């Protein structure tokens, strides 16, 4: 029998159906073009999930590699139209390998917040710096404390679809700055009965200063911060922010 995360992967895209994938791809592309010191041709996505943004970026002309540790997510990604243009790689994003350096790294939909160990986040920055071409950028989005502590907080949410229903109970710990979501998913079977799956997702809020410090330690520079899908700076009411880090151009003699 499948586990909760296999079931979640099957329905992930439907849960994200209100997300304008082309808008996200265009926005990431705009930040890459604005802040990179080189012509970006190759992009590596850390925690690519079902790959919708990667496929949209490939259609914009980039050569994209998607890395994820969830095999079922990559199976769903590779079955999509346009997926043949992407290199899909089953790896842990905290300890990945690439055959060649890349011009850009991205990490979409608060993937970084799911890495709750500070040392593991630092390892990501170290690997990014090692595998990034000089002049390249690392762009990712993270959720804010307001999103975890106020919007999610201790609230209960549900989503009801034709073939499945998802319930999740949130619990925010102010001391650890983590939100634990206890999820229950009921999936309709061919005979009309439902199978229940239970799982847990944990996200941690990291202040911007933590990422800046981790990046600097890895040899990356903080270039910019933006409010969600915006050219504006983040504010006190921001729910999600985008961070841009760059690797200094390599000096040739």
N, C-alpha and C positions, 0 to 999 in steps of 0.2 A: 504493500500500500504506500502511496506517495506520502511525503511528509508535508508539513504546513507550507514550507518555502517553495516546494515544487508546485503546490496548488496556487500559491500567491503569484508565481511567475506566469502561470497560465492566464491569469486574469489581470495582470499588472497594467497592461495597456488600456483595458477598459476602465480601470480605476483612474487612469491619467487622461481620460478622454477629453477633459476640459482644458488640457494643456495644448497650446498652439505650438507644435513642434517646430514649424518653419520659423515662427517668431523667435524662439529660443536659439535656433541655429543661426539665424541672421544676427541676433544680438551678440552671441559668442563670437561670430566672425567679425563683427564691427569692433569689438574690444581687442581681438587679436590684431586686426589691421591697424588699429590706432596706436597700440603700445609696443608691438614687436619691432625690433631693430633689423629684421631680415624679412625677406619674402617668405611667408609661411606656406609651405606646400604639404607638410606632413603633420598630422594631429594624432595624439594618443589620448584616448579617453579612459580615465581610471574609474572603474565601477560603472561600466557602460550599461548594465541592466539589459533590457530588451532592445537596445540599440537604435531607438527611433531618432534621436538627435544625431547620432553618428551617420545614419543613412542620409539625413537631410544635409549634413555638412559635406558628405561625399558628393551629393548632387550640386553643391556649390563649387565643386572642383578640387576639394582637398583629398589627399590620400589618408585614409583614417584606419587606425587600429583601435579596437575596443577590447579592454581587459576587464574581466570580472571573475570572481571566485565561485559564482553560482552557475553550475553547468546547465541547469534548466533554463535560466535566463538567456544564456548564449544559444541554446537550442531554439528558443522562441525568436531570438534576434536573427539567426542565420536563415530562418524560414521566410523572412519578409522580402517583399519586392525591393530590389536594389541592394540586398544584403551581400550579394556576390562581390561587390566592390570593396567590402570591408575585410580586414584581417581580424578574426575573432580569436582571442587568446584567453585560455582558462588559467588564471594566475591570481595570487594574492596581491592586492595593490600595495601592500606594505613591504613587499619583497619580490618585485617583478624583475624580469630581464627582457631586454630588447636586442634584436640582432644588429640594429643600427641606431644612431642617435635620431631624435625627432626634433622638429622645429617648434612644437607646441604641445603642452599637456593641458587637458581640461578635466574637470570632475563636476558632474551635473546633478542637480536635485539633491543638495545637501548630503552627498555621499560622505564627505569629510566628517560630518557630524556623527556619523555612525561608527567612526573609529574613536572609541571612547578612551583609549590609552594614549596619553600624551607622547610617550616614547615611540609609539607606532606612527603617530602623525609626523614626528620628527624624522622617522625612517623614510616616510613617503617623500618628504622634502629632499632628503639626501639622495634618494634614488632619482627623483626628478632632476635635480641639479646635475647628477652624473650623466644622465641620458639626454639632456637638453642641449641643443646646439647654442652656441653663443649668439646673443641677440634674440633668442627665443623667449616665449612667455609661458607661464603657468596660470591659467584662469579657472576659478571655481566659485561656486556659490555656497553660502552657508546660511543657516537660520539664526535669528537673533534670540537673545534672552527673552524678549517680549513674546516671541512666538511660542517658546516652550513654557514659560512661566505664566503667561496670561491667556494666549489663544488656545493652547492645548491644556495646560494646567492640570486640574483634576476632573476634566470633562469627559463625558462619554459621547462617542459619535457612532453613526451607523450609515451604511450605504447598502441599498437594496437594488439588485439587478435581476434580470430575468433568470439567470442560471446560478447566481450565488448571492449571498448576503454576508456583509462584513461588519462586525461590531468591534469597537476598540475602546478600552478604558485606559485613560492616561493618568500617570502619577509623576509629579515633578518633585525632585529632591533639590532644594535650594543649596544644600551643602556641597553636593557633588556636581550641581548644575546639569543633571541628567533627567531626561524624561523616559519613563518606561511605559511602553504601550503594550498592554495585554490584548491580543487579538484573537477573535474567534471567527472562523470563516465556514459557512455552510454552503456546500457545493451540490447542485442538483445532478443526480445521476440519470442514466437513460430510462430507468424504470420510474422516474418521478420522485424517488426518495432522495434524501439529502445525507451527505457525509459531513461530519464535523471535523474541522482541523483547528488546533490551537497553537499559537506561537507568540513570540515576544520580540519586540524591536526596541532598541535603546538608542537614544541620541543624546549627545552632550554638547552643551553650549561652550564654545571657545571664544574669548574676547579677541578682537582684531589684533591686539598687541601680542597675543600668544603666537598667532600665525606669522606676524612680522618678525618676531624673535626667532622662531623656528626657521623661517626662510633665510634670515641673515646668517644663522649658524651654518646653513647649507650652501651659502654663497649666492643667494638670490636677493634681489632688491624689490622692495614694495613700491609698485608704480602707481597704483590707484585703487580706490574703493568706490562702489556705486550702489545706489538703491536698486531695488529689483527691476530689471529690464529698463533701466533709466540711465540718463546722462547726469542725473543729480547725485549729490553726495548722500550717504545714508543719514537718516534722522532718527529721533527718539521713537517714532512710530513705525519704523521699518520692521518688516517681518522676515525679510531675506536680503542679504547683501552679496555683491559680487566683488571678489578680490583679484587683483592682477599683480603678478610677480614676474620679474624678468631676470635673465641671466646676462651679465655683462658681455658685450661683444668680445670675441677672441681677438687679441692683438697679433697681427702678422708682421714679421720683420723681413 
